[in-house]
């Protein structure tokens, strides 16, 4: 009983931090100048799975907020409340769970939303890393739904870096410029077996890193 009480208090604390983060993002987003680089002319009104790195999380969260049908994967851990609260306030539908392919319930829930035309933007290396290594679960989702995965690149001209976090989270400073690159669109065929996931993961990692470099070069 005592442990449950402590856990409840911890969740409440993280939800308060999450609420503060939401208002910070709401205010700071009014000062940011965002440029979308879509050299491949991808129709971003269509439902896709957008993949990016966890340390670039802030920009995509703001970018997707105006989409009506959007779903995000949220960590079930208590510190997941920190990002869950801003996502909820921005109108995201949340699915609690892991990005691991073995987390069946969250994978099934995401499949349902994606088949209903929801877009999904998610850090492919989240929620705990390793940094810049694509998890198989989200590749599996793209394969099962046959919804292409788009590699998203992000860069800020002025930013803070939280050096003590596992991902070195980047936060744009007020009045900074943001470049968002709509990178390569990757179709993952159903014929791809588990053995090919490693090769696909490496290709996606390479394409996200390329998109980030393009974003950096366009200031």
Secondary structure as GFF3:
##gff-version 3
##sequence-region A 1 219
A	DSSP	alpha_helix	2	29	.	.	.	ID=ss1
A	DSSP	beta_strand	33	37	.	.	.	ID=ss2
A	DSSP	beta_strand	49	52	.	.	.	ID=ss3
A	DSSP	three_ten_helix	54	56	.	.	.	ID=ss4
A	DSSP	alpha_helix	57	63	.	.	.	ID=ss5
A	DSSP	three_ten_helix	64	66	.	.	.	ID=ss6
A	DSSP	beta_strand	70	74	.	.	.	ID=ss7
A	DSSP	three_ten_helix	78	80	.	.	.	ID=ss8
A	DSSP	alpha_helix	81	89	.	.	.	ID=ss9
A	DSSP	beta_strand	93	96	.	.	.	ID=ss10
A	DSSP	alpha_helix	104	115	.	.	.	ID=ss11
A	DSSP	beta_strand	119	123	.	.	.	ID=ss12
A	DSSP	alpha_helix	136	145	.	.	.	ID=ss13
A	DSSP	beta_strand	149	156	.	.	.	ID=ss14
A	DSSP	beta_strand	159	162	.	.	.	ID=ss15
A	DSSP	beta_strand	169	172	.	.	.	ID=ss16
A	DSSP	beta_strand	177	186	.	.	.	ID=ss17
A	DSSP	three_ten_helix	194	196	.	.	.	ID=ss18
A	DSSP	alpha_helix	197	217	.	.	.	ID=ss19
###
